[in-house]
Amino acid sequence: MSATRIPRTIHYCWFGRGPKPKKIQKCMRSWSKHLGDYQIIEWNEDNFDIGANRYVKEAYEAKKYAFVSDYARLHALYHQGGIYLDTDVEVIKPLDRFLAHEAFSGFEDEKFLQSGTMGAIRGHSWIKELLDYYDGRSFLRPDGTLDTTTNTAVISQICEKHGLKLNGRQQKLSNGVVFYPRCYFSPYDYINGGSYRTAESHTIHHFAQSWLPLRVRLRSQAKRAASRIIGPNNISRLRKALTSGGSSHEKNV
């Protein structure tokens, strides 16, 4: 590996050439507030090869830019090193303490890792392994549907093979990657609207969910609104009560 410390560089992706919504702009202003001495690099159509592989090309042509970003963020971290942030991530504390790691990320909940805040030194083997997952893959399935498997599911499965226990607790793998509890980078429960924010929270992922259909995003927004009224725990109990006795299963989105 060509570096021993994560550089003070923030990478983010913005594909599709559309304007940044006000909520995104607000999150990004927090970067300047807490990461003022970091170099910030935007990855877009002008500095990233949309034809990097079949998966990226098909995702871009389908205008599923979040999935293009799944690969582009890894490309940026592997070739340059630094910290990647989703544009809907708000920074609430400096991230300098994590620069001493070879690589780091955190949990989104008790069972899955998150990818909205992650970092690595240039050339790290973990990032290379995640990149290699996309080689030879197609975003367009043979039946014409799209492979919208989230990168959080992919990363969680790969890390589990290296001994990661999907229990939401802080761990360090033999390849040098450190994973933190959800309170560090993803304290917001976008499913039920709850908060796990603590004194250890450094970023908050607000989950714009741009990869999801409009109807799903609206349903998620309705859940969040309801949680403010009756509480996130009661949202979970209500959903269980409504679905008990039936065979239907609601996917958490």
VEXKOLBA-633480 format. One record per residue (C-alpha): residue number from 0; x negated, y, z. Coordinates in pm, 1 decimal. Example, Ala and Ser with C-alpha at 12.3 -4.5 7.8 and 13.67 -1.06 7.14 Angstrom:
! VEXKOLBA-633480
nr: 0, east: -1230.0, north: -450.0, up: 780.0 .
nr: 1, east: -1367.0, north: -106.0, up: 714.0 .
//
This chain:
! VEXKOLBA-633480
nr: 0, east: 0.0, north: 0.0, up: 0.0 .
nr: 1, east: -125.2, north: 347.9, up: -86.4 .
nr: 2, east: 2.0, north: 541.4, up: 216.4 .
nr: 3, east: 14.2, north: 488.8, up: 591.3 .
nr: 4, east: 271.9, north: 752.6, up: 680.3 .
nr: 5, east: 601.9, north: 847.2, up: 518.4 .
nr: 6, east: 551.8, north: 1181.2, up: 337.8 .
nr: 7, east: 761.0, north: 1489.9, up: 415.5 .
nr: 8, east: 974.1, north: 1449.1, up: 107.2 .
nr: 9, east: 1352.5, north: 1430.5, up: 83.0 .
nr: 10, east: 1500.2, north: 1254.7, up: -219.0 .
nr: 11, east: 1864.0, north: 1275.4, up: -323.7 .
nr: 12, east: 2060.8, north: 1185.6, up: -636.6 .
nr: 13, east: 2307.4, north: 1390.3, up: -837.6 .
nr: 14, east: 2414.6, north: 1228.2, up: -1162.7 .
nr: 15, east: 2697.6, north: 1328.6, up: -1393.9 .
nr: 16, east: 2597.3, north: 1696.5, up: -1414.3 .
nr: 17, east: 2907.2, north: 1806.7, up: -1221.7 .
nr: 18, east: 2912.9, north: 2090.9, up: -966.5 .
nr: 19, east: 2846.7, north: 2007.5, up: -603.8 .
nr: 20, east: 3162.5, north: 2037.3, up: -387.9 .
nr: 21, east: 3157.5, north: 2273.8, up: -90.9 .
nr: 22, east: 3138.7, north: 1984.9, up: 157.3 .
nr: 23, east: 2826.0, north: 1856.5, up: -16.7 .
nr: 24, east: 2671.4, north: 2201.9, up: -18.7 .
nr: 25, east: 2739.6, north: 2234.4, up: 353.9 .
nr: 26, east: 2565.1, north: 1904.6, up: 426.0 .
nr: 27, east: 2266.6, north: 2001.7, up: 214.7 .
nr: 28, east: 2231.3, north: 2335.3, up: 394.8 .
nr: 29, east: 2174.3, north: 2135.2, up: 712.8 .
nr: 30, east: 1869.3, north: 1981.1, up: 547.3 .
nr: 31, east: 1704.1, north: 2319.7, up: 507.9 .
nr: 32, east: 1789.3, north: 2405.0, up: 868.0 .
nr: 33, east: 1624.2, north: 2097.7, up: 1020.8 .
nr: 34, east: 1380.3, north: 1991.3, up: 747.2 .
nr: 35, east: 1247.9, north: 2326.6, up: 635.6 .
nr: 36, east: 893.1, north: 2207.7, up: 567.7 .
nr: 37, east: 997.9, north: 1908.0, up: 357.5 .
nr: 38, east: 982.8, north: 1897.1, up: -19.8 .
nr: 39, east: 1331.3, north: 1828.3, up: -157.8 .
nr: 40, east: 1364.3, north: 1646.4, up: -490.7 .
nr: 41, east: 1687.3, north: 1598.7, up: -684.0 .
nr: 42, east: 1700.7, north: 1294.4, up: -910.9 .
nr: 43, east: 1924.6, north: 1335.6, up: -1214.4 .
nr: 44, east: 1941.7, north: 1269.6, up: -1587.6 .
nr: 45, east: 1643.2, north: 1497.5, up: -1650.6 .
nr: 46, east: 1385.3, north: 1317.9, up: -1436.6 .
nr: 47, east: 1520.1, north: 962.5, up: -1409.7 .
nr: 48, east: 1543.1, north: 705.6, up: -1688.9 .
nr: 49, east: 1911.7, north: 614.4, up: -1722.7 .
nr: 50, east: 1798.9, north: 320.8, up: -1936.8 .
nr: 51, east: 1573.8, north: 187.9, up: -1659.5 .
nr: 52, east: 1756.6, north: -144.2, up: -1674.4 .
nr: 53, east: 2086.1, north: -292.7, up: -1786.2 .
nr: 54, east: 2260.3, north: -240.4, up: -1451.7 .
nr: 55, east: 2178.3, north: 130.5, up: -1438.2 .
nr: 56, east: 2267.4, north: 190.3, up: -1803.2 .
nr: 57, east: 2607.0, north: 20.0, up: -1771.9 .
nr: 58, east: 2688.7, north: 193.4, up: -1443.2 .
nr: 59, east: 2606.5, north: 530.8, up: -1596.3 .
nr: 60, east: 2812.5, north: 462.9, up: -1907.2 .
nr: 61, east: 3104.8, north: 366.9, up: -1679.0 .
nr: 62, east: 3053.6, north: 700.1, up: -1495.8 .
nr: 63, east: 3000.8, north: 513.3, up: -1169.6 .
nr: 64, east: 2720.9, north: 741.5, up: -1062.4 .
nr: 65, east: 2705.7, north: 619.6, up: -702.9 .
nr: 66, east: 2582.3, north: 283.0, up: -834.6 .
nr: 67, east: 2321.8, north: 455.9, up: -1051.3 .
nr: 68, east: 2204.9, north: 621.0, up: -729.6 .
nr: 69, east: 2176.4, north: 280.8, up: -560.4 .
nr: 70, east: 1887.2, north: 202.6, up: -792.5 .
nr: 71, east: 1747.8, north: 554.5, up: -833.5 .
nr: 72, east: 1700.3, north: 603.0, up: -457.6 .
nr: 73, east: 1489.0, north: 287.4, up: -442.3 .
nr: 74, east: 1290.8, north: 397.5, up: -747.0 .
nr: 75, east: 1214.5, north: 730.1, up: -577.5 .
nr: 76, east: 1110.1, north: 573.7, up: -248.4 .
nr: 77, east: 894.9, north: 306.5, up: -409.9 .
nr: 78, east: 707.2, north: 535.6, up: -647.3 .
nr: 79, east: 674.4, north: 843.8, up: -426.8 .
nr: 80, east: 763.8, north: 754.8, up: -69.5 .
nr: 81, east: 968.8, north: 978.7, up: 155.8 .
nr: 82, east: 1319.0, north: 986.9, up: 298.1 .
nr: 83, east: 1632.1, north: 939.8, up: 93.7 .
nr: 84, east: 1955.7, north: 1115.6, up: 193.1 .
nr: 85, east: 2301.4, north: 1080.1, up: 43.4 .
nr: 86, east: 2439.2, north: 1422.3, up: -41.3 .
nr: 87, east: 2722.3, north: 1376.3, up: 210.3 .
nr: 88, east: 2475.4, north: 1326.5, up: 494.7 .
nr: 89, east: 2449.6, north: 1606.1, up: 749.9 .
nr: 90, east: 2117.9, north: 1638.5, up: 932.4 .
nr: 91, east: 2156.3, north: 1741.1, up: 1297.1 .
nr: 92, east: 1801.3, north: 1679.1, up: 1421.6 .
nr: 93, east: 1453.5, north: 1680.8, up: 1264.7 .
nr: 94, east: 1346.8, north: 1345.8, up: 1122.3 .
nr: 95, east: 973.7, north: 1374.1, up: 1194.3 .
nr: 96, east: 976.4, north: 1093.3, up: 1452.7 .
nr: 97, east: 1057.0, north: 838.9, up: 1179.3 .
nr: 98, east: 765.7, north: 935.3, up: 954.1 .
nr: 99, east: 528.1, north: 712.5, up: 1152.8 .
nr: 100, east: 710.8, north: 398.9, up: 1032.9 .
nr: 101, east: 620.7, north: 205.8, up: 721.2 .
nr: 102, east: 992.2, north: 198.2, up: 642.0 .
nr: 103, east: 1317.4, north: 252.8, up: 830.3 .
nr: 104, east: 1693.7, north: 244.0, up: 799.7 .
nr: 105, east: 1983.4, north: 171.8, up: 1033.6 .
nr: 106, east: 2316.7, north: 4.7, up: 1085.8 .
nr: 107, east: 2647.4, north: 132.2, up: 952.6 .
nr: 108, east: 2837.1, north: -85.4, up: 1199.1 .
nr: 109, east: 2778.3, north: -412.0, up: 1383.8 .
nr: 110, east: 2752.3, north: -621.8, up: 1066.7 .
nr: 111, east: 2616.6, north: -407.0, up: 785.1 .
nr: 112, east: 2320.4, north: -179.2, up: 727.3 .
nr: 113, east: 2361.3, north: 170.7, up: 587.0 .
nr: 114, east: 2168.3, north: 334.5, up: 303.2 .
nr: 115, east: 2262.1, north: 702.3, up: 336.1 .
nr: 116, east: 1947.4, north: 772.1, up: 540.8 .
nr: 117, east: 1644.3, north: 555.4, up: 474.5 .
nr: 118, east: 1272.6, north: 604.8, up: 431.1 .
nr: 119, east: 953.9, north: 428.1, up: 330.6 .
nr: 120, east: 591.0, north: 481.8, up: 244.4 .
nr: 121, east: 503.6, north: 466.5, up: -124.7 .
nr: 122, east: 480.2, north: 114.5, up: -262.8 .
nr: 123, east: 639.5, north: -65.1, up: 31.4 .
nr: 124, east: 718.2, north: -432.4, up: -32.8 .
nr: 125, east: 1069.1, north: -403.5, up: 117.3 .
nr: 126, east: 1170.6, north: -135.1, up: -130.8 .
nr: 127, east: 1018.6, north: -339.8, up: -413.6 .
nr: 128, east: 1225.3, north: -640.9, up: -312.2 .
nr: 129, east: 1543.4, north: -431.2, up: -314.0 .
nr: 130, east: 1452.3, north: -292.4, up: -657.1 .
nr: 131, east: 1389.6, north: -640.6, up: -792.7 .
nr: 132, east: 1745.7, north: -740.5, up: -701.3 .
nr: 133, east: 1872.9, north: -527.2, up: -989.5 .
nr: 134, east: 1638.6, north: -670.2, up: -1253.9 .
nr: 135, east: 1832.4, north: -876.0, up: -1503.2 .
nr: 136, east: 2167.5, north: -790.6, up: -1341.2 .
nr: 137, east: 2463.5, north: -644.1, up: -1522.8 .
nr: 138, east: 2708.1, north: -390.5, up: -1384.3 .
nr: 139, east: 2964.4, north: -509.6, up: -1637.1 .
nr: 140, east: 3091.7, north: -860.5, up: -1565.8 .
nr: 141, east: 3172.5, north: -1105.9, up: -1848.2 .
nr: 142, east: 3546.2, north: -1054.4, up: -1791.1 .
nr: 143, east: 3509.1, north: -679.1, up: -1837.9 .
nr: 144, east: 3541.7, north: -583.9, up: -1472.3 .
nr: 145, east: 3273.0, north: -387.4, up: -1289.1 .
nr: 146, east: 3040.3, north: -528.6, up: -1026.1 .
nr: 147, east: 3110.8, north: -280.6, up: -746.8 .
nr: 148, east: 2925.9, north: -474.8, up: -478.6 .
nr: 149, east: 2797.7, north: -208.2, up: -239.5 .
nr: 150, east: 2427.1, north: -170.6, up: -186.2 .
nr: 151, east: 2485.8, north: -194.2, up: 189.1 .
nr: 152, east: 2606.6, north: -551.0, up: 141.1 .
nr: 153, east: 2308.4, north: -630.6, up: -81.8 .
nr: 154, east: 2053.5, north: -480.2, up: 156.6 .
nr: 155, east: 2210.2, north: -651.6, up: 457.6 .
nr: 156, east: 2196.4, north: -993.5, up: 289.5 .
nr: 157, east: 1835.4, north: -951.5, up: 178.8 .
nr: 158, east: 1721.7, north: -834.0, up: 521.7 .
nr: 159, east: 1906.5, north: -1116.8, up: 693.8 .
nr: 160, east: 1687.2, north: -1357.7, up: 498.4 .
nr: 161, east: 1386.3, north: -1190.2, up: 659.4 .
nr: 162, east: 1520.6, north: -1252.8, up: 1006.4 .
nr: 163, east: 1733.7, north: -944.7, up: 1065.7 .
nr: 164, east: 2013.9, north: -1015.6, up: 1309.1 .
nr: 165, east: 2330.7, north: -838.3, up: 1200.1 .
nr: 166, east: 2422.7, north: -726.4, up: 1548.7 .
nr: 167, east: 2381.4, north: -350.2, up: 1530.3 .
nr: 168, east: 2074.5, north: -343.6, up: 1757.8 .
nr: 169, east: 1733.2, north: -191.6, up: 1700.2 .
nr: 170, east: 1493.8, north: -436.0, up: 1537.0 .
nr: 171, east: 1162.7, north: -447.9, up: 1351.9 .
nr: 172, east: 1096.8, north: -705.2, up: 1081.6 .
nr: 173, east: 764.0, north: -866.3, up: 1004.2 .
nr: 174, east: 736.5, north: -652.3, up: 688.7 .
nr: 175, east: 724.4, north: -339.4, up: 906.0 .
nr: 176, east: 1080.4, north: -212.5, up: 852.1 .
nr: 177, east: 1251.9, north: -69.7, up: 1159.4 .
nr: 178, east: 1631.4, north: -68.7, up: 1183.6 .
nr: 179, east: 1814.0, north: 157.1, up: 1427.8 .
nr: 180, east: 2162.0, north: 131.2, up: 1584.4 .
nr: 181, east: 2445.6, north: 309.9, up: 1403.8 .
nr: 182, east: 2436.7, north: 609.0, up: 1641.7 .
nr: 183, east: 2108.4, north: 726.3, up: 1482.7 .
nr: 184, east: 2214.1, north: 775.3, up: 1120.7 .
nr: 185, east: 2576.2, north: 668.8, up: 1078.7 .
nr: 186, east: 2770.8, north: 752.3, up: 1394.9 .
nr: 187, east: 3091.9, north: 828.2, up: 1211.0 .
nr: 188, east: 3339.0, north: 539.8, up: 1172.9 .
nr: 189, east: 3488.7, north: 621.0, up: 832.9 .
nr: 190, east: 3739.2, north: 334.8, up: 859.2 .
nr: 191, east: 3910.4, north: 430.7, up: 1182.8 .
nr: 192, east: 3783.0, north: 784.1, up: 1235.6 .
nr: 193, east: 3593.5, north: 710.2, up: 1557.7 .
nr: 194, east: 3263.0, north: 865.7, up: 1661.4 .
nr: 195, east: 2950.1, north: 697.4, up: 1797.8 .
nr: 196, east: 2750.4, north: 1017.7, up: 1815.8 .
nr: 197, east: 2499.7, north: 1032.3, up: 2101.2 .
nr: 198, east: 2189.5, north: 1226.6, up: 2198.4 .
nr: 199, east: 1998.0, north: 991.1, up: 1964.0 .
nr: 200, east: 2199.7, north: 1086.0, up: 1654.8 .
nr: 201, east: 1987.0, north: 1247.3, up: 1383.3 .
nr: 202, east: 2214.5, north: 1237.2, up: 1079.5 .
nr: 203, east: 2587.4, north: 1198.2, up: 1020.8 .
nr: 204, east: 2710.5, north: 1026.3, up: 706.9 .
nr: 205, east: 3047.2, north: 1180.2, up: 622.7 .
nr: 206, east: 3127.4, north: 918.8, up: 353.8 .
nr: 207, east: 3262.0, north: 1109.6, up: 54.7 .
nr: 208, east: 3328.2, north: 761.7, up: -97.2 .
nr: 209, east: 3292.0, north: 893.3, up: -451.7 .
nr: 210, east: 3261.6, north: 536.6, up: -587.5 .
nr: 211, east: 3615.1, north: 445.6, up: -477.5 .
nr: 212, east: 3938.4, north: 501.8, up: -672.5 .
nr: 213, east: 4137.2, north: 812.7, up: -575.9 .
nr: 214, east: 4418.6, north: 609.1, up: -416.7 .
nr: 215, east: 4169.9, north: 437.4, up: -184.8 .
nr: 216, east: 4004.9, north: 765.8, up: -85.7 .
nr: 217, east: 4346.2, north: 913.4, up: -7.5 .
nr: 218, east: 4432.6, north: 612.4, up: 206.9 .
nr: 219, east: 4108.0, north: 653.4, up: 396.4 .
nr: 220, east: 4178.9, north: 1022.2, up: 450.7 .
nr: 221, east: 4523.6, north: 934.0, up: 585.0 .
nr: 222, east: 4363.3, north: 694.3, up: 836.2 .
nr: 223, east: 4125.7, north: 964.6, up: 953.3 .
nr: 224, east: 4410.7, north: 1210.3, up: 997.1 .
nr: 225, east: 4609.5, north: 953.5, up: 1195.4 .
nr: 226, east: 4309.8, north: 873.0, up: 1415.2 .
nr: 227, east: 4293.4, north: 1234.6, up: 1528.5 .
nr: 228, east: 4650.2, north: 1202.9, up: 1652.6 .
nr: 229, east: 4671.2, north: 854.0, up: 1804.6 .
nr: 230, east: 4302.2, north: 768.3, up: 1841.9 .
nr: 231, east: 4072.8, north: 535.5, up: 1641.2 .
nr: 232, east: 4121.3, north: 236.4, up: 1871.0 .
nr: 233, east: 4495.9, north: 258.8, up: 1830.2 .
nr: 234, east: 4454.3, north: 269.5, up: 1451.1 .
nr: 235, east: 4284.7, north: -72.6, up: 1467.7 .
nr: 236, east: 4553.6, north: -214.6, up: 1695.5 .
nr: 237, east: 4830.4, north: -80.0, up: 1474.0 .
nr: 238, east: 4677.7, north: -233.8, up: 1161.2 .
nr: 239, east: 4641.8, north: -571.3, up: 1333.7 .
nr: 240, east: 5001.4, north: -557.3, up: 1452.5 .
nr: 241, east: 5130.5, north: -476.5, up: 1105.2 .
nr: 242, east: 4932.2, north: -752.5, up: 937.6 .
nr: 243, east: 4981.7, north: -1026.0, up: 1198.2 .
nr: 244, east: 5216.5, north: -1300.5, up: 1092.6 .
nr: 245, east: 5146.2, north: -1243.7, up: 725.8 .
nr: 246, east: 4891.4, north: -1376.6, up: 481.3 .
nr: 247, east: 4780.9, north: -1043.4, up: 336.9 .
nr: 248, east: 4434.2, north: -907.5, up: 416.3 .
nr: 249, east: 4339.7, north: -542.9, up: 390.7 .
nr: 250, east: 3984.3, north: -479.8, up: 281.3 .
nr: 251, east: 3804.2, north: -218.4, up: 484.5 .
nr: 252, east: 3714.4, north: 65.2, up: 251.2 .
//
